[in-house]
Amino acid sequence: MSAYIETPDGHIQASWAARIGELHLQYKDLTKDLGCKNKFDATISITLFCGLLCYIDELLENDKIQESEIHDFFNPKKEEIFHYSNSIGDPPAKKVIECLRNATCHPLGDQSTHKKYRATGFRSYKSKEVNDNEFIEGFIFTHSPRVTNDGNLRSSRTQSSEPLYCLEIKLSLDRISEIISSTSNYFSSILKSQTNENRSPPR
C-alpha cells in the first residue's frame, strides 16, 4: 500500500475517499458466493459510508471541492426524504452530506422511535419481505440539532428559531452502496488525472 501524503489541495482526503470504494468493492467480491444477503453487509456499509462522508465534508468545508462536483451523487429521491425543514425546492448536496455525516456518527436503538422527538442519529429498518430479523434493509438518518440525546427539546433560546428536523433521509443498503461506489469512482478518476498530469513531460 502506498503512503498517504497530505497536500494543500486535499489529496489525502480524496485518496481515502477513493480507497473506501475499493474496499467496498473488494468486500462485495469476497462475499458474492454467500447468497443475496450477508449479516455483515449493513455494518460494513454504514462504517464505510461514515468514513466517506467525513472526508467529503472536510473537502467541502475547506473549499477543496465544489458542491456542484458531487451534487448528482448526493441528490436523494423524493421518496427517500422523510422531512426537510425548507419546503422550497430540494435540499442542496451540502445539506444532505451534513445530515448524513452527523447522523452516521450517532447510532440509535429501536427505542428512539418511541421518544417524543428523534435525536440526531441513524436507525435501521428491516424489509417486510425478509422473515429473518437479522438482516437490515437500510437506515434512516436524522439531523435534528434542537433535540437532545434523550429525546427532549433543547431549552436554549438561541436555538428556538432553528427547525425541529433539518433533514431526515431513508436509504436502502443498495442505495448506500451506489453512493459509495459512484463517489469513490469520481475521486479515483481525479487522482488518476492528477497523477498523469504530474508525469507528463514539460512542454
N, C-alpha and C positions, 0 to 999 in steps of 0.2 A: 504494500500500500504506500502510495506516495504521501509526502508530508503536506499538511495544510499550512498554507502560507498566507498570513494576514496582509492585505494590501489596502491602500486608501479607497479603492473602488468597490470594496465589499466582496472581493474574490472569495474569501474564506466562507462567508455565509452562503454564497451561491454554490460553492463546491459541496458544502454539507447538504444543501437542498437537493442537489443533483444526485448525490450518493444515497440519499434516503430512497429515491426512486429505484436505484439499482438494488438496494437491499430488499425493497418491497417486491420487486420482480423476481429476485432470487428465491425469496420465501414462497412465492406463488409457484415457481417452477419445482421446488423441492416437495411441495405438498399436493401437486396436481393429481397424483395417483391415490390420494387418501379419500376421495369422494368429493361430493359437491360442497361439503362444509367441514371445517375443522375447528375444534374447540378453542384454538388459539388465534383464529382469524381476527376476532374483534379486538383482542389485546394487542396484537401486532399492529393492526390498522390504526387504532387510536394513539398508540405510542409514537408511531412514525408520523402520524398526522400532527400531533402536538409539536414534535421537533421541527417539522417543516414550517408550521405556522409561526413559530418563534423566529426562525431565520428570515422568513419573508417579512414579518412585522418589523424586524430590525432594519432590513434593507429599505423598507418604505419610510420608516422614521428618520433614517439618515440620508434620505434622498439618493440612494444608490440605484434604485429602480423607480419607474413611474407607475402610478396606479393603472394607467391605460395598458401597460405591457401585460398585466396579469388579470385584467378585468374578465376576460372570457372564461378563465379557469375558476373564478370565484363569483360567478353570476348565478345565484340559486334560482331554481324554477319556482313558479308561483305556489305550487303545491308543497314546496319544501319550506316555505316561510310561514311559521305559526303566528308570528306577531312582529310588526315593525312600527316603531313609535311615530315615524314620519309617514303619513298616509299619502304623501305626494311622491309618486314615482317609486322606482325600485331602489333598494339600498345600494350605495356605492361599494365597490370591491373592498376599499379600505375599511369600511364599517363592518362588512361581512367578516373580514380577516380579524378585526379587533374582537368581534363577538366570539368567533370560533377559538381564537388564541386564548382569550380569557377563560372561556368555558372549559377547554380541554385540560386546564391546569387544576380543575376542581371537580373530581368525580362525586356524584351524588347517588345516594341509595334510593330504592323504591319508595321509602317513607317520605321522600321530599315532595312527592305528588300530593300528600295529604296535608301539607302545610298551607297556611293561608296564602303566602306568597312564595314563589320559587326563587331561590338564590342563584347567583351566577354559578354555572357548572354544567356538567353533562350527565345524562341518564340514558340508560339503554332501553330499547324496546324489542320485543320478540315478534316474529312472524306468526300470524294466525294459522298458517299452513304447516308449521313445524310443531309437532307434538312434544318433542324433546325440549324442555325448558333450558337446557344447557346452551343452546345456540342463540346468539344475538343477531337480529336482523340489521340493526343500525343504532344511531344515537340521536338524541335531541339535545341541542346546545342552547343554553340560555345565558344572556348577558343582561343582568339587572342590577346596576350599581346602587340603586336605592334600597335594596333588600339585604338584610344581614344573613349570616350563615344559618341562623336558627329560624329563618322564615318571617322575620318581622321587618317593618319599615324602619329605616334609619331616622333618627329624630332631628338630625342636623337641618337647620333652616336653609342652609346654603344649598342643600340638595333637593329641596322641596319642589323646585321648578323642573327637575330632571324627570324624564318619563319613567314609569314604573318598569317596563320592559323595553330596553333599547331594541333588542332583537332576539328572536327565538327561531331556530332553524332545525329541521329534521332531515337527516341524511342517512341513507342506507349504506351498508358496508361497500356495496358495489359503487355507489356514488363517491364515497371517500377514496376508494381505490382509483377511480377515474381522475379525481382531482390530484392525488399524489403523483400518478403517472404522467399526466399532461404537464403539470407544473415542473416536475423534475426534468422531464424531457426538454422543456424550454430552457432551463438553466444549463443543462448539458450542452445544448446547441450553442448557447452564448459562450460558454467556456471553451468549446472546441474552436469557435470562430476567433476568440481572442488568442488562443494558442497558435493558430495558423498565421494570424497577423504578426505575432511576435517572431515566428520562424521565417517569415518572408524576407528575402534579401532586400536591402535598401535600394531605392530607385534613384 
